[in-house]
């Protein structure tokens, strides 16, 4: 077994995995976490709560919404309510 964390890009056999363009990591017993000590290229972004509505609006203009990410009826209805109101 390797002694380091392995990135894994799956085959898009599942609709959700394909919609999200998912990638995963395989964590080995000797290395449970990824942090900047192990990988200095990691970056963390903190988004203030007050900025989130504007960011959501900008993403919506770009065609990125909950339905595009999750692709199910629940998120379709959420997207429609957000776009057109209840």
Residue pairs with C-beta under 8 A, 6 or more apart in sequence:
1 28
1 29
2 28
3 28
3 30
3 31
4 28
4 31
5 25
5 26
5 27
5 28
5 31
5 34
5 38
6 25
6 26
6 28
7 23
7 24
7 25
8 23
8 24
8 25
8 26
9 23
9 24
10 17
10 22
10 23
10 24
12 18
15 71
16 22
16 70
16 71
19 68
19 69
19 70
19 71
20 69
20 70
25 34
27 33
31 38
34 42
35 42
36 42
47 55
56 82
59 65
60 82
60 83
65 75
65 79
65 82
66 75
66 78
66 79
66 82
67 75
67 76
67 78
67 79
69 75
